[in-house]
Amino acid sequence: MQTKPVPFAAMIAVLAVFQATKAAVQEPTFSEWHTLAQVETLDVFFKDRPVGRLVHAVSALDGTQTIVSATALSVAGRDAGVGSLDIFEQRVYGADGRLRSARQTLKSASGTNKWSLFKSPQGWRLNVETGGEATARIIDDFNESLVPTLEMTKKLKRMLIATGETWRDTQIELVSGKIVTNLYRCTSVDTIGKIVTFDVTDNITGRHQTWLIDASGKTVLQEIEGIFVAKRAVRAERGAKKDESGGTDLSDLISVSASRPAAVGERIAVVLGPGDSLDATVAPFYKQNGNHWVLTAARCTCASTASADTSQAVFTRPTATLQSDHPSIAQLARRLTGTQNDPCAITQTLNRYVFQSLEKRATATFSNALETLKAGFGDCGEHAVLLAALLRSRGIPARVVLGLIYVGGKKAYAGHAWVMVWTGSWVFADPAFGVFPACWDRVPLIIDDSGQNAVNLMKLIGRIKIEYVADK
């Protein structure tokens, strides 16, 4: 079982319309916004194999004096209708170029998730609908404007951009609610071919993008370092050979090659590049030695020594993803465990139930516990959120872990999700495989109970190696 790839909403943010920020400029007349009007279609590739198509359109609507930016991304996984997903995002800007509202819909075999953002009297309000449950939160004020985009497009059309010029922009990413700041640097200008090349980095992942744009403002090619390549779509030639490969398993994004798993007497070491570090949420599981982060031996037995511990109480509370207080989940947990009070015994019972009751099916979204319970299927992510919610409903602290597990058929450590349970100390439980305790062969990379922080995995994609060191 493998966990989801990084949220594709983040891909939309980086594949969407160019938004560079410079010094303040005079507010344009509405007729000038038609300069941005365009429709472009990009083919998306992973490891030189086609995985989907992205369509992006900008329209200036005179009747409502608004500018609408819409992006649709369709991704086909290895099994059509199982690993596939469709994302639609729309952003509406006023005549002054400032963001008025935004919405996003993500559809896959596991259901439909929705995000909507608008200005309320209390501030920016982000509504989320997943698994039939709705939540809302207030986002700190931010500045997202199309005015710099307009000024940049004017410069592109006249080829007045110079090598070395830099710009910044800010844009809100709807799934996480985080403000993404991008730094754009012009690296070359082809005056004959009329193509400008940019290097783009963001403050969330630090990952580089290479972006080629023509004089009309349309994308020729965009490569997100170690992740995707998007190219201007071309029509398939008549008689061209159909791709019979069956698509690409996008969860391969989060994988690290290794010819074998760790042997007895060895510990796993995550090797990072200079200046990189593991997420703070999982650092306690490692001992750092330079750029080597050695995984300390996880507990392979469960000892129930838990007592009242206020520091862990927060991990028994219900969340939008782990609805441990919902009657369907609370009643199920109580029915399954009866009068059991031992945390180890309760975990064993619930872990076995999740493993046996859920159909093993790949999904492309991060489903919540209630949605998973109703659907009756999912991959390792769904197994993990359901187990964590069941445990929390019994007052046992539990969290969702995203990381790696060795897959012999791939000769690689592939993306995976499991649960950490507090019984006096943290113990791993893996409901996707029915294993408890699950110990030394799982490599935690981030702890994320909501799916909102999975974007942080982008920092590590293609940048880590796995080595083995002697267990001294």
Secondary structure as UniProt FT lines:
FT   HELIX           8..15
FT   HELIX           30..36
FT   STRAND          38..46
FT   TURN            47..48
FT   STRAND          49..61
FT   TURN            62..65
FT   STRAND          66..75
FT   TURN            80..83
FT   STRAND          85..93
FT   TURN            95..96
FT   STRAND          98..108
FT   TURN            109..110
FT   STRAND          111..120
FT   TURN            121..122
FT   STRAND          123..130
FT   TURN            131..132
FT   STRAND          133..139
FT   HELIX           147..157
FT   TURN            158..159
FT   TURN            163..164
FT   STRAND          166..173
FT   TURN            174..177
FT   STRAND          178..190
FT   TURN            191..194
FT   STRAND          195..202
FT   TURN            203..205
FT   STRAND          209..214
FT   TURN            215..216
FT   STRAND          219..224
FT   TURN            225..227
FT   STRAND          228..232
FT   TURN            238..239
FT   HELIX           250..253
FT   STRAND          255..257
FT   TURN            264..265
FT   STRAND          266..271
FT   TURN            274..275
FT   TURN            280..282
FT   HELIX           283..285
FT   STRAND          286..289
FT   TURN            290..291
FT   STRAND          292..295
FT   HELIX           310..316
FT   TURN            324..325
FT   HELIX           327..337
FT   TURN            338..339
FT   HELIX           343..357
FT   STRAND          359..360
FT   HELIX           369..375
FT   STRAND          377..378
FT   HELIX           380..393
FT   TURN            394..395
FT   STRAND          398..407
FT   TURN            408..411
FT   STRAND          412..422
FT   STRAND          426..430
FT   TURN            431..434
FT   TURN            440..441
FT   STRAND          442..447
FT   TURN            452..453
FT   HELIX           454..459
FT   TURN            460..463
FT   STRAND          465..470
//
